[in-house]
Amino acid sequence: MKLNIVPARTGLVWVKLGFKTYLQQPLAMSGLFFMFMAMLSVASLLPFIGSALALALLPAATLGLMAATQEATKGKFPMPSILISAFRAGRQRLKAMATLGAMYAVGFLAIMAVSSLIDGGQFAKLYLVGGKITEELVLQSGFQAAMWVTLALYLPLSLMFWHAPALVHWHGVTPVKSVFFSFMACYKNFGAFTVYGLVWVGVFVMAMLIVGIAAAVLGNPGFAGLAMFPIALVFFAMFFTSIYFTFRDSFEATPGDDQDTAQPRNDG
């Protein structure tokens, strides 16, 4: 497994490939993303352990969507069973993915614990358990500080686990090493990931503006809320589709790897 350094403009290519691949298999990718969300939502409903279990399942579930994207790039229709690819790769891979999930859950809950020191746990409770969001709550300085601290701490955690599931599943990297290599890949390709993130932010902002303008033209403010939900789901599905390409271009398989994920480039 070899780390690739890509130019900043590759970030835009990743977004374009996410759109292109999604549009090649829109029903499959949408359906799999909805199943992905449903699986995590159902897990989070379990008493006591629900939130932690959903967090622990996130790396494996994300790997499933990446595997689905890989199938779509081959012109194949990804079946629902591909979502559990991480659980069908043998006992060793299953144990490694479970360890990775536990590491992610512990890391995220640790961030929530830090935020609780700032506002007494209001933000963490709202995020993990749910509840009513009120203007009074959001305007509290402690709540806002906890939110920004959480975002600041979550960024490095996200980079550490961005490529980790794929490295464990496709390259046989140990969980601890996968987290290190994932962070280094994101760091070395900082320019590409910055462009990638900014373009996706721009896509979502543009979508909201278009829906807002349409609602104003129709004279129906309720249209914005009604239309934005399905549109957001589609764009999130495209976003998760694009994640595979960030991994594919950041690493190159070597003869010692268990499986080569390299695909013929078709980035036009």
C-alpha positions in Angstrom: 0.0 0.0 0.0 1.5 3.3 -1.2 0.4 6.8 -0.4 -0.3 9.0 -3.4 0.0 12.8 -3.4 -2.6 14.4 -5.7 -2.9 18.0 -6.8 -5.5 20.3 -5.2 -7.7 20.2 -8.3 -8.3 16.5 -7.7 -10.8 17.5 -5.0 -13.1 18.9 -7.7 -12.6 15.6 -9.7 -13.8 13.6 -6.6 -17.0 15.6 -6.4 -17.6 15.2 -10.2 -17.1 11.5 -9.9 -19.5 11.3 -7.0 -22.2 13.0 -9.1 -21.4 10.9 -12.2 -21.3 7.5 -10.4 -24.5 8.3 -8.5 -26.3 9.2 -11.7 -25.2 5.9 -13.3 -27.0 4.0 -10.5 -29.4 6.5 -8.9 -31.9 4.0 -7.6 -29.3 1.7 -6.1 -27.2 4.4 -4.5 -30.2 6.2 -3.1 -31.7 3.0 -1.8 -28.4 1.9 -0.2 -27.9 5.3 1.4 -31.4 5.2 2.9 -30.7 1.7 4.2 -27.4 3.0 5.6 -29.3 5.8 7.5 -32.0 3.4 8.6 -29.5 0.9 10.0 -27.8 3.5 12.1 -31.1 5.0 13.2 -32.5 1.7 14.3 -29.2 0.9 16.2 -29.4 4.3 18.0 -32.9 3.4 19.3 -31.7 0.5 21.5 -31.8 1.4 25.2 -28.6 2.4 26.9 -26.2 1.3 24.2 -28.0 2.7 21.2 -25.9 5.8 20.5 -22.6 4.0 21.1 -23.6 1.1 18.9 -24.6 3.4 16.0 -21.2 5.2 16.3 -19.4 1.8 16.3 -21.3 0.7 13.2 -20.5 3.9 11.2 -17.1 2.8 9.9 -18.4 -0.6 8.7 -21.5 1.0 7.2 -19.4 3.6 5.4 -17.3 0.9 4.0 -20.4 -0.7 2.6 -21.3 2.4 0.6 -17.7 2.6 -0.6 -17.9 -1.0 -1.8 -21.2 -0.1 -3.5 -19.5 2.7 -5.3 -16.7 0.4 -6.4 -19.3 -1.9 -7.9 -21.0 1.0 -9.7 -17.7 2.0 -11.3 -17.6 -1.4 -12.8 -21.0 -1.0 -14.4 -22.6 -3.4 -11.9 -25.8 -2.9 -9.9 -24.8 -2.9 -6.2 -27.1 -5.2 -4.2 -28.3 -4.4 -0.7 -26.1 -7.1 0.8 -23.0 -5.1 -0.2 -23.8 -2.8 2.8 -22.6 -5.6 5.1 -19.4 -6.3 3.2 -17.3 -5.6 6.3 -19.1 -8.4 8.1 -18.6 -11.0 5.3 -14.8 -10.7 4.9 -13.8 -13.3 7.4 -13.2 -13.4 11.1 -10.0 -11.5 11.1 -11.4 -8.6 9.1 -14.6 -8.6 11.2 -12.6 -8.4 14.4 -10.4 -5.6 12.9 -13.5 -3.6 11.8 -15.2 -4.1 15.2 -12.1 -2.8 16.8 -12.0 0.2 14.5 -15.7 0.9 15.2 -15.0 0.8 19.0 -12.1 3.2 18.6 -14.3 5.6 16.6 -17.1 5.4 19.2 -14.7 6.0 22.1 -13.1 8.9 20.3 -16.5 10.5 19.5 -17.8 10.0 23.0 -14.6 11.5 24.4 -15.3 14.6 22.4 -18.8 14.8 23.7 -17.4 14.4 27.3 -15.1 17.4 26.6 -18.0 19.5 25.4 -20.0 18.6 28.5 -17.4 20.3 30.6 -18.3 23.5 28.9 -22.1 23.6 28.9 -23.0 20.9 31.5 -23.8 18.3 28.8 -26.6 20.2 27.0 -25.1 20.0 23.5 -24.0 16.3 24.0 -27.4 15.3 25.3 -29.2 17.0 22.3 -26.8 15.4 19.8 -26.8 11.9 21.3 -30.2 11.5 22.8 -32.2 14.2 20.9 -34.7 16.7 22.2 -36.3 20.0 21.4 -34.1 22.8 19.9 -35.2 26.1 21.3 -33.9 29.6 20.5 -33.1 30.2 24.1 -30.9 27.1 24.2 -29.1 27.8 20.9 -28.3 31.4 22.1 -26.7 30.3 25.3 -22.9 31.1 25.2 -22.1 27.8 26.8 -24.0 25.8 24.3 -22.4 27.7 21.4 -18.9 27.2 22.8 -19.6 23.5 23.3 -20.8 23.2 19.7 -17.7 24.9 18.3 -15.3 22.9 20.5 -17.0 19.7 19.3 -16.6 20.7 15.6 -13.0 21.6 16.2 -12.2 18.3 17.9 -14.3 16.3 15.4 -12.3 17.4 12.4 -9.1 15.5 13.3 -11.2 12.5 14.4 -12.9 12.5 11.0 -9.6 12.6 9.2 -8.3 9.8 11.2 -11.2 7.5 10.3 -11.8 8.8 6.7 -9.8 6.1 5.0 -9.5 3.7 7.9 -12.4 1.3 7.1 -11.2 0.9 3.5 -7.6 0.4 4.6 -8.7 -2.3 7.1 -11.0 -4.0 4.6 -9.1 -3.8 1.3 -5.5 -3.6 2.4 -5.5 -5.6 5.6 -4.0 -2.8 7.6 -4.4 -3.1 11.4 -6.9 -0.7 13.0 -4.3 1.5 14.8 -2.1 1.8 11.7 -5.2 2.5 9.5 -6.1 5.5 11.6 -2.5 6.8 11.3 -2.3 6.3 7.6 -5.7 7.8 7.1 -4.7 11.0 8.9 -1.4 11.2 7.0 -3.2 10.8 3.7 -5.6 13.6 4.4 -2.7 15.8 5.7 -0.5 15.1 2.7 -3.4 15.8 0.4 -4.7 18.8 2.4 -5.2 20.9 -0.8 -7.3 18.3 -2.5 -9.4 17.7 0.6 -9.9 21.4 1.1 -11.1 21.9 -2.4 -13.3 18.8 -2.0 -14.9 20.1 1.2 -15.4 23.6 -0.1 -17.0 22.4 -3.3 -19.5 20.2 -1.4 -20.3 23.1 0.9 -20.9 25.2 -2.2 -23.2 22.5 -3.7 -25.4 22.3 -0.6 -25.6 26.1 -0.2 -26.5 26.5 -3.9 -29.2 23.8 -3.5 -30.7 25.7 -0.5 -30.6 29.0 -2.4 -32.4 27.5 -5.4 -35.1 25.9 -3.3 -35.5 29.2 -1.4 -35.8 31.2 -4.6 -38.3 28.7 -6.0 -40.4 29.0 -2.8 -40.4 32.8 -3.1 -41.4 32.7 -6.7 -44.3 30.3 -5.9 -45.3 32.4 -2.9 -45.3 29.2 -0.8 -42.7 29.3 2.1 -43.7 25.8 3.1 -42.4 24.5 -0.2 -38.8 25.1 0.9 -39.1 22.8 3.9 -41.0 20.2 1.9 -38.6 20.1 -1.0 -35.3 20.5 0.9 -35.5 17.2 2.8 -35.5 14.8 -0.3 -33.1 17.1 -2.1 -30.7 17.0 0.8 -30.9 13.2 1.0 -30.0 12.9 -2.7 -27.0 15.2 -2.3 -25.9 13.3 0.8 -26.1 10.1 -1.1 -23.9 11.7 -3.8 -21.5 12.9 -1.2 -21.1 9.4 0.3 -20.7 8.1 -3.2 -17.7 10.4 -3.8 -15.9 9.2 -0.6 -14.7 6.1 -2.5 -12.8 8.2 -5.0 -10.9 10.1 -2.3 -9.6 6.7 -1.0 -8.9 5.3 -4.5 -6.7 8.2 -5.5 -5.0 8.6 -2.1 -3.6 5.0 -2.0 -2.1 2.7 -4.5 -2.3 -1.1 -3.9 1.0 -3.0 -3.9 1.6 -6.7 -4.5 1.5 -7.4 -0.7 -2.1 -6.2 -0.4 -5.0 -8.7 -0.2 -7.1 -6.9 -2.7 -6.4 -4.3 -5.3 -9.1 -1.6 -5.4 -7.5 0.3 -8.3 -10.0 1.0 -11.1 -9.4 2.2 -14.6 -9.4 6.0 -14.5 -12.4 7.6 -16.2 -12.3 11.1 -14.6 -13.5 13.1 -17.6 
